[in-house]
Amino acid sequence: MEVEYTSEAVEDLKYWKKHNNTILLQRIRQLIESISETPTRELANLNP
């Protein structure tokens, strides 16, 4: 599955990268990966 980012999402990612929030960026990547692999499955736990 291909992920398309809105311009707002790209700006948000740039902001978090600029502010060196690696924990949040890692969590975002995990969520996107999970959604890409199983788009119809519910996420069990959104909190780390």
N, C-alpha and C positions, 0 to 999 in steps of 0.2 A: 504494500500500500504506500502510495506516495503522500507525503505530508506537505501541505501548502500552508504557508504562514501569511497572516494578514500583515499589513504594514505596521499596525499597532503592536502585534506580537513581536515583530522584528525589532521595533524600537524598545520594547520591554526587555527583550533578551540582551540588547546592547547595553541598556541601563544596568542590568544585573551583572553583566560581564565587566563593565567599567568600574563598578563598585566592588568587584572581586568577591561576589557572593557565590562561592563555588558550591556550597551545600545546596542552595536553592537551584542553581543551574543543573546540578547533578540530579536533583529530584524531578525537575522539568524533563530532562532527557529520559529518565526512567519512565515517567508517565507517558511520554510520546511513544517510546518503544513499546510499552505495554499495550497502548491503544492500537498501534500499528500491527502488532502480532495478533491480538484478539479484540477486534473492534466491537464485537457484540457482547463481550463479557463485562460484567460490572467489576469495578475496582473494589476490592475487599476493604482496603484501608488507605485512605488518602493521607493520613498523618504518618510521618516517618517513624 
